[in-house]
Amino acid sequence: MLTLLFGKNIIKKNVNCYKNLHLRCIVEIKRDLYLSALIDRKENGLVKVITGIRRCGKSYLLNTIFYNYLISEGVKADHIIRFAFDSAEDLLSIGESLIKLEKENRKADPEKFMAYIRAQIKDEKTYYLLLDEVQLLDCFESVLNGYLRKGNIDVYVTGSNAKFLSSDIITEFAGRGDEIRMFPLSFAEFMSVYKGDKYEGLTEYMMYGGIPLVVLRQNANDKARTLQNLFDEIYIRDIVKRNRLKKEDELQDLLNILSSSIGSLTNPEKLKNTFRSVKNSKITTNTINKYIKCLEDAFLIEAVQRYDIKGKAYIDTPKKYYFSDLGLRNARINFRQFEQTHAMENVIYNELKMRGFNVDVGVVPVVQRNGSGVLERKQLEVDFVCNLGSKRYYIQSAYSLPTEEKQEQEVRPFKKIEDSFKKIIVTKDVVPETYDENGVLTVNIYDFLFNPQIIEN
């Protein structure tokens, strides 16, 4: 499906694009998972809040995909009000001065915005209010709260910072905010526009990630340059400005360390020691905690806690950290440290989060005799403990299973778990879906990524 933009009119056709046509040809990537989530929540009396890392497609989902859905359902265009608080044109339309906003370091005036909205509403029919980057509107909580009380306004907003959701929406709306977490492209979404086979596709996906802007670039140099520019011009600048950080170089160094250790256990104390030994820095654990929270709030990274499966308790530290987009992670280290084992683990983690699972790292304490016959305590690891409602799955990421010894190594933690929840090994080896004598399911990564139901078969 190609989208042709001609002036302001959008025409969708299955066509070939010719260079001699004065048209801009864009491949439209379907985001059906998120569109369905918006449709399911339509007119539910709550503020629909789309959160996620910047440039993952939130604005396009709301202002193009969902807008076109509403039009196709017979909603008149003048009953869909779109406003982006990071758009100069939209801000000028409500009488804001861009120079003053920048100079006074303030957000958009809520009174000007509300006056603009009042002028758009002409009757009692339902109006759909689609607001982009709403955290850039001053007092946005009170403004949205007011619209919740009006029976003919259905509100949808986007935000690029987790703090905006957790501390503002949930607290202020007291259960009347409905979050839709959006991620960069899944592998299946990526493959819908990739012009190669799934084997080449997964390698490229693990290298350059799923940010739509990057995926649609035509060559490796463009992809790499775009990722590095996004980091420097969008993510770092936004985090530093939003959190008023004074030592950007420390934040950059922390990102480099975390990028080099995805899927490895660490904690602020260990990171502090790394700073001291490598950078001769006196950075404190509190400062490192603050920086990590900033990176999490911007959806760049996610911390994953360890869970004692036998003791049924969480272990506070150390944790693992995964990147929401592998391309961004690789850009941080200039694409030098491409370890497919850890990259595949990160891909599986992101896929599980996209499917709505709560994900922990599993720990199985065991007591065994060492080579000298002395009893010793050890902890076996299960890569992912995945919970969704009453469902639970234990998943191991195994890049390859070349020998029976390696197979046994992956299965061993499962044998020590004394419950009946399903246990799965995901491998990059091209193997059929099989169960062993212990009831452990082995699937290949391609089937796992393309078929969300495979782990339930």
C-alpha positions as CSV (number, residue, x, y, z in Angstrom):
1,M,0.0,0.0,0.0
2,L,1.4,3.3,-1.0
3,T,0.3,6.7,0.1
4,L,0.5,9.5,-2.5
5,L,0.5,13.1,-1.2
6,F,-0.7,15.6,-3.7
7,G,-1.1,19.1,-2.2
8,K,-3.2,18.5,0.9
9,N,-5.3,15.7,-0.5
10,I,-4.4,12.1,0.4
11,I,-5.1,9.5,-2.2
12,K,-4.4,5.8,-1.5
13,K,-3.9,3.4,-4.4
14,N,-1.9,0.4,-5.4
15,V,0.3,2.1,-7.9
16,N,3.8,2.3,-9.3
17,C,5.7,5.5,-8.6
18,Y,7.3,7.2,-11.6
19,K,10.0,9.8,-11.3
20,N,8.4,12.1,-13.8
21,L,5.3,12.5,-11.6
22,H,5.4,15.6,-9.4
23,L,4.2,13.6,-6.4
24,R,5.8,12.5,-3.2
25,C,5.6,8.8,-2.8
26,I,5.6,7.4,0.8
27,V,5.3,3.9,2.0
28,E,2.7,3.7,4.7
29,I,3.5,1.2,7.5
30,K,0.5,-0.3,9.0
31,R,0.2,0.0,12.8
32,D,-2.9,-2.2,13.2
33,L,-2.2,-3.2,16.8
34,Y,-2.3,0.5,18.0
35,L,-5.1,1.5,15.7
36,S,-7.2,-1.4,17.1
37,A,-6.4,-0.2,20.6
38,L,-7.6,3.3,19.8
39,I,-10.8,2.0,18.2
40,D,-11.5,-0.2,21.2
41,R,-11.3,2.8,23.5
42,K,-13.2,5.2,21.3
43,E,-15.7,7.4,23.3
44,N,-15.0,5.5,26.5
45,G,-15.1,8.6,28.7
46,L,-11.4,8.6,29.3
47,V,-8.4,10.5,28.0
48,K,-6.6,8.2,25.6
49,V,-2.9,8.8,26.2
50,I,-0.4,7.5,23.6
51,T,3.1,7.3,25.1
52,G,6.4,6.1,23.7
53,I,9.8,7.2,22.6
54,R,10.0,10.1,20.3
55,R,9.9,9.3,16.6
56,C,8.2,5.9,17.1
57,G,5.1,7.0,15.1
58,K,2.7,8.4,17.8
59,S,1.9,11.5,15.8
60,Y,1.4,9.6,12.5
61,L,-0.8,7.1,14.3
62,L,-3.0,9.7,15.8
63,N,-3.1,12.4,13.1
64,T,-3.1,10.2,10.0
65,I,-4.0,6.6,10.6
66,F,-6.7,7.2,13.3
67,Y,-7.9,10.4,11.5
68,N,-8.4,8.5,8.3
69,Y,-10.2,5.8,10.2
70,L,-12.6,8.3,11.7
71,I,-13.2,9.8,8.2
72,S,-13.9,6.4,6.8
73,E,-16.5,5.8,9.5
74,G,-18.4,8.9,8.4
75,V,-17.1,11.5,10.9
76,K,-17.0,14.9,9.3
77,A,-13.6,16.6,9.1
78,D,-14.8,19.6,11.0
79,H,-15.6,17.4,14.0
80,I,-12.0,16.2,14.2
81,I,-9.8,18.9,15.8
82,R,-6.0,18.2,15.5
83,F,-3.5,20.3,17.3
84,A,0.3,19.8,17.8
85,F,1.9,21.7,20.6
86,D,5.3,21.3,19.0
87,S,4.1,22.8,15.7
88,A,4.9,26.4,15.0
89,E,1.9,26.8,12.6
90,D,-0.5,25.4,15.2
91,L,0.9,27.6,18.0
92,L,0.6,30.7,15.7
93,S,-3.0,29.8,15.0
94,I,-3.9,30.4,18.7
95,G,-2.0,33.7,18.9
96,E,1.1,32.4,20.5
97,S,4.5,34.1,19.9
98,L,7.2,31.6,19.1
99,I,9.8,34.1,20.1
100,K,8.2,34.7,23.5
101,L,7.7,31.0,24.1
102,E,11.4,30.4,23.6
103,K,12.7,33.5,25.3
104,E,10.4,33.1,28.4
105,N,11.0,29.3,28.4
106,R,7.3,28.7,29.0
107,K,4.6,26.4,27.7
108,A,1.6,27.3,25.5
109,D,-1.1,29.4,27.1
110,P,-4.1,27.3,28.1
111,E,-6.6,30.1,27.8
112,K,-5.6,30.8,24.2
113,F,-5.9,27.2,23.4
114,M,-9.3,26.7,25.1
115,A,-10.6,29.8,23.3
116,Y,-9.5,28.3,20.0
117,I,-11.3,25.0,20.8
118,R,-14.5,26.7,21.8
119,A,-14.6,28.5,18.5
120,Q,-14.4,25.1,16.7
121,I,-17.3,23.4,18.5
122,K,-20.6,24.4,16.7
123,D,-23.1,21.7,17.8
124,E,-23.8,18.9,20.3
125,K,-22.4,16.1,18.1
126,T,-19.2,14.3,19.1
127,Y,-15.9,16.1,18.5
128,Y,-12.7,14.2,18.4
129,L,-9.8,16.2,20.0
130,L,-6.4,14.9,18.8
131,L,-3.6,16.6,20.7
132,D,0.1,16.0,20.0
133,E,2.8,16.5,22.7
134,V,0.2,17.8,25.1
135,Q,2.8,18.2,28.0
136,L,3.9,21.4,26.2
137,L,0.6,23.0,27.1
138,D,0.6,24.7,30.5
139,C,-1.9,23.3,33.0
140,F,-2.8,20.6,30.6
141,E,-4.1,18.4,33.4
142,S,-6.9,20.9,34.3
143,V,-7.6,21.6,30.6
144,L,-8.1,17.9,29.8
145,N,-10.1,17.4,33.0
146,G,-12.5,20.0,31.8
147,Y,-13.0,18.3,28.5
148,L,-13.7,15.0,30.2
149,R,-16.8,16.6,31.8
150,K,-18.2,17.6,28.4
151,G,-20.3,14.8,26.9
152,N,-19.5,15.6,23.3
153,I,-15.7,15.7,23.4
154,D,-13.6,12.5,23.0
155,V,-9.9,13.3,23.8
156,Y,-6.7,11.6,22.5
157,V,-3.3,12.9,23.4
158,T,0.4,11.9,22.8
159,G,3.3,12.3,25.1
160,S,7.0,11.4,24.9
161,N,7.9,11.3,28.6
162,A,6.8,8.7,31.1
163,K,6.8,11.2,33.9
164,F,4.1,13.0,32.0
165,L,1.9,9.9,32.4
166,S,2.8,8.6,35.8
167,S,2.9,11.8,37.8
168,D,0.4,14.0,36.0
169,I,-2.2,11.9,34.1
170,I,-2.8,9.2,36.7
171,T,-2.6,11.4,39.7
172,E,-4.7,14.2,38.3
173,F,-7.3,12.1,36.4
174,A,-7.7,9.5,39.2
175,G,-8.3,6.6,36.9
176,R,-9.7,8.6,34.0
177,G,-6.5,8.3,31.9
178,D,-6.2,5.3,29.5
179,E,-2.6,4.6,28.4
180,I,-1.6,3.1,25.0
181,R,2.1,2.4,25.1
182,M,3.6,2.6,21.6
183,F,6.9,1.1,20.5
184,P,9.1,1.4,17.4
185,L,8.2,-1.1,14.7
186,S,7.9,-4.8,15.6
187,F,9.8,-7.2,13.4
188,A,6.5,-8.1,11.6
189,E,5.8,-4.4,11.0
190,F,9.3,-4.0,9.8
191,M,9.1,-6.9,7.4
192,S,5.9,-5.5,5.9
193,V,8.0,-2.9,4.1
194,Y,11.4,-4.7,3.9
195,K,12.4,-5.9,0.4
196,G,14.4,-9.0,1.4
197,D,13.9,-12.3,3.1
198,K,13.3,-12.7,6.8
199,Y,16.8,-13.9,7.5
200,E,18.4,-10.8,6.0
201,G,15.6,-8.7,7.5
202,L,16.3,-9.9,11.1
203,T,20.0,-9.0,10.8
204,E,19.1,-5.5,9.5
205,Y,16.4,-5.1,12.2
206,M,18.9,-6.0,15.0
207,M,21.4,-3.6,13.5
208,Y,19.3,-0.5,12.7
209,G,16.1,-1.1,14.7
210,G,12.6,-0.1,14.1
211,I,12.3,3.7,14.2
212,P,10.1,4.3,11.1
213,L,12.1,7.3,9.9
214,V,15.2,5.1,9.9
215,V,13.5,2.0,8.4
216,L,12.4,4.0,5.3
217,R,16.0,5.2,4.6
218,Q,17.4,3.5,1.6
219,N,21.0,2.6,2.5
220,A,23.1,1.7,5.5
221,N,25.0,5.0,5.7
222,D,21.7,7.0,5.7
223,K,20.3,4.8,8.4
224,A,23.4,5.1,10.6
225,R,23.6,8.9,10.1
226,T,19.9,9.3,10.9
227,L,20.2,7.3,14.1
228,Q,23.1,9.3,15.3
229,N,21.4,12.6,14.4
230,L,18.3,11.5,16.3
231,F,20.4,10.8,19.4
232,D,22.2,14.1,19.3
233,E,19.5,16.4,18.1
234,I,16.4,14.9,19.6
235,Y,16.9,12.5,22.5
236,I,19.9,13.9,24.3
237,R,18.9,17.5,23.8
238,D,15.3,16.8,25.0
239,I,16.5,14.9,28.1
240,V,19.0,17.6,29.1
241,K,16.5,20.4,28.6
242,R,13.5,18.7,30.2
243,N,15.5,17.7,33.3
244,R,17.7,20.7,33.4
245,L,20.9,18.6,33.6
246,K,24.1,20.4,34.0
247,K,26.6,17.7,33.1
248,E,25.6,16.3,29.7
249,D,28.9,14.5,29.3
250,E,28.1,12.3,32.3
251,L,24.8,11.4,30.8
252,Q,26.5,10.6,27.5
253,D,29.1,8.4,29.3
254,L,26.4,6.5,31.1
255,L,24.6,5.8,27.9
256,N,27.7,4.4,26.4
257,I,28.3,2.1,29.3
258,L,24.7,0.9,29.3
259,S,24.9,0.4,25.5
260,S,27.9,-1.8,25.9
261,S,26.2,-4.0,28.5
262,I,22.6,-4.7,27.4
263,G,21.3,-7.9,29.0
264,S,24.0,-7.8,31.7
265,L,23.3,-7.4,35.4
266,T,24.4,-4.1,36.8
267,N,23.5,-1.5,39.5
268,P,24.3,2.2,40.2
269,E,27.1,1.2,42.6
270,K,28.8,-1.0,39.9
271,L,28.3,1.8,37.4
272,K,29.8,4.3,39.8
273,N,32.9,2.1,40.1
274,T,33.2,1.9,36.3
275,F,33.1,5.7,36.1
276,R,35.8,6.0,38.7
277,S,38.1,3.4,37.1
278,V,37.6,4.4,33.5
279,K,36.8,8.2,33.7
280,N,38.4,9.0,37.1
281,S,35.0,10.5,37.9
282,K,33.5,11.2,41.4
283,I,30.0,10.8,40.2
284,T,27.6,9.5,43.0
285,T,25.1,6.6,42.9
286,N,22.3,9.2,43.5
287,T,23.4,11.0,40.3
288,I,23.5,7.8,38.3
289,N,20.1,6.8,39.6
290,K,18.8,10.2,38.5
291,Y,20.3,9.8,35.0
292,I,18.9,6.3,34.6
293,K,15.4,7.6,35.6
294,C,15.7,10.3,33.0
295,L,16.6,7.7,30.3
296,E,13.7,5.5,31.4
297,D,11.2,8.5,31.4
298,A,12.3,9.2,27.8
299,F,11.5,5.6,26.9
300,L,15.1,5.0,25.7
301,I,15.8,2.2,28.1
302,E,13.9,-0.1,30.4
303,A,15.0,-1.6,33.7
304,V,14.1,-5.2,34.3
305,Q,14.0,-6.6,37.8
306,R,15.0,-10.0,39.0
307,Y,12.3,-12.3,40.4
308,D,13.0,-15.3,42.7
309,I,10.7,-17.9,41.2
310,K,10.9,-20.3,44.2
311,G,10.7,-17.6,46.8
312,K,8.1,-15.6,44.9
313,A,9.8,-12.3,45.7
314,Y,11.5,-9.5,43.8
315,I,15.3,-8.9,44.1
316,D,15.9,-5.1,44.1
317,T,19.4,-5.1,42.7
318,P,21.2,-5.7,40.3
319,K,18.9,-5.2,37.3
320,K,19.2,-5.7,33.5
321,Y,18.7,-2.8,31.0
322,Y,17.3,-3.1,27.5
323,F,17.0,-0.5,24.8
324,S,13.6,0.3,23.3
325,D,15.3,0.4,19.9
326,L,18.4,-1.6,19.0
327,G,19.3,0.9,16.3
328,L,19.6,3.6,18.8
329,R,21.7,1.4,21.1
330,N,24.1,0.5,18.2
331,A,24.4,4.1,17.2
332,R,25.7,5.0,20.6
333,I,28.6,2.7,20.2
334,N,29.1,3.6,16.5
335,F,28.0,0.1,15.4
336,R,31.2,-1.4,16.6
337,Q,29.9,-3.9,19.2
338,F,27.3,-6.0,17.4
339,E,26.7,-9.1,19.5
340,Q,23.8,-11.1,18.0
341,T,23.3,-13.0,21.2
342,H,22.4,-10.0,23.3
343,A,20.7,-8.3,20.3
344,M,18.3,-11.2,19.9
345,E,17.6,-11.2,23.7
346,N,16.8,-7.4,23.4
347,V,14.5,-8.1,20.4
348,I,12.6,-10.8,22.3
349,Y,12.2,-8.6,25.3
350,N,10.8,-5.7,23.2
351,E,8.4,-8.1,21.4
352,L,7.1,-9.4,24.7
353,K,6.5,-5.9,26.0
354,M,4.7,-5.0,22.7
355,R,2.4,-8.0,23.3
356,G,1.4,-6.6,26.7
357,F,3.4,-8.8,29.0
358,N,5.0,-7.8,32.3
359,V,8.5,-9.1,32.0
360,D,11.0,-10.0,34.8
361,V,14.3,-11.8,34.8
362,G,13.9,-15.1,36.6
363,V,16.2,-16.5,39.3
364,V,16.1,-20.1,40.5
365,P,18.1,-20.7,43.7
366,V,19.7,-24.2,43.9
367,V,22.0,-26.0,46.3
368,Q,24.5,-28.4,44.6
369,R,27.9,-30.0,45.3
370,N,30.9,-28.5,43.6
371,G,33.9,-30.4,42.2
372,S,35.2,-31.0,45.7
373,G,31.9,-32.4,46.9
374,V,31.1,-29.3,49.0
375,L,27.5,-28.0,49.0
376,E,27.2,-24.5,47.6
377,R,24.4,-22.2,46.7
378,K,24.0,-21.0,43.1
379,Q,21.4,-19.0,41.1
380,L,20.2,-20.3,37.8
381,E,18.7,-17.7,35.4
382,V,15.6,-17.7,33.3
383,D,15.9,-14.9,30.8
384,F,12.2,-13.9,30.9
385,V,9.3,-14.5,33.3
386,C,6.3,-13.2,31.4
387,N,3.0,-12.5,33.0
388,L,-0.3,-11.4,31.4
389,G,-3.3,-11.7,33.7
390,S,-3.4,-15.4,34.8
391,K,-1.0,-16.5,32.1
392,R,2.7,-17.0,32.8
393,Y,5.5,-18.2,30.5
394,Y,9.2,-18.9,31.2
395,I,11.3,-18.0,28.1
396,Q,15.0,-18.6,27.4
397,S,16.7,-16.8,24.5
398,A,19.3,-19.2,23.0
399,Y,21.1,-17.8,19.9
400,S,22.1,-21.3,18.9
401,L,21.7,-24.9,20.1
402,P,24.5,-26.7,18.4
403,T,24.9,-29.5,20.9
404,E,23.0,-31.6,23.4
405,E,25.1,-30.0,26.2
406,K,24.0,-26.5,25.1
407,Q,20.4,-27.7,25.0
408,E,20.7,-29.1,28.5
409,Q,22.2,-25.9,29.8
410,E,19.1,-23.9,28.6
411,V,16.7,-26.5,30.0
412,R,18.3,-26.9,33.4
413,P,16.7,-23.9,35.1
414,F,13.3,-25.1,33.8
415,K,13.7,-28.4,35.5
416,K,14.2,-26.7,38.9
417,I,10.9,-24.8,38.6
418,E,8.2,-26.5,40.5
419,D,5.1,-25.3,38.7
420,S,3.2,-26.2,35.5
421,F,3.5,-22.9,33.6
422,K,4.8,-23.2,30.0
423,K,8.5,-23.2,29.4
424,I,9.9,-22.1,26.0
425,I,13.3,-21.8,24.3
426,V,13.5,-19.3,21.4
427,T,16.5,-19.9,19.1
428,K,17.8,-18.4,15.9
429,D,18.4,-21.9,14.6
430,V,15.8,-22.7,11.9
431,V,14.1,-25.6,13.7
432,P,10.5,-26.8,13.7
433,E,8.3,-26.2,16.6
434,T,9.0,-29.1,19.0
435,Y,8.5,-30.3,22.5
436,D,11.0,-32.4,24.5
437,E,10.4,-35.1,27.1
438,N,10.3,-32.4,29.8
439,G,7.5,-30.5,28.0
440,V,9.8,-27.7,27.0
441,L,8.8,-26.0,23.7
442,T,11.5,-25.0,21.3
443,V,10.6,-22.5,18.5
444,N,12.7,-20.5,16.1
445,I,12.9,-16.7,16.4
446,Y,11.2,-16.0,13.1
447,D,8.1,-18.0,14.0
448,F,8.1,-16.4,17.4
449,L,8.2,-12.9,16.0
450,F,5.7,-13.4,13.3
451,N,3.1,-15.5,15.3
452,P,2.1,-14.1,18.7
453,Q,0.0,-17.3,19.3
454,I,2.9,-19.7,18.9
455,I,3.8,-19.8,22.6
456,E,0.2,-20.8,23.4
457,N,0.0,-23.7,20.9
